[in-house]
Amino acid sequence: MYAVIKTGGKQYRVTNGDTIKVEKIDIEEGSNIDIDQVLMVGDGGDVKVGAPFIEGGKVLATVMKHGRGKKIKIVKFRRRKHSRTQMGHRQWYTELQITGISAG
């Protein structure tokens, strides 16, 4: 059984036992979270699609840890102008482990 969920403005295809990194969620490590924005649930040939979400659909997950991603370098360069700007960015993330999927 798999589900397509929406969190942090992005969509993820998850199955039971998966570990995914999503945009940071302000919840303590080790606690459980219910994701109710389920777009689609599939089980073999049986597929349920929401409009836009499935009513009663829920994905249960456990917060494993919080962290920061790899550094991304941003370079702005203007040729022949002696102008160069360099910045870096590290995005915060929350690592979730999927513990259950229910179609409602």
Buried (B, 14 or more C-beta within 10 A) or exposed (E): BBBBBBBEEEEBEBEBEBEBBBEBBEBEEEEEBEBBBBBBBBEEEEEBEBEEBBEEBBBBBBBBEBEEEEEEEEEEEEEEEEEEEEEEEEEEBBBBBBBBBBBE
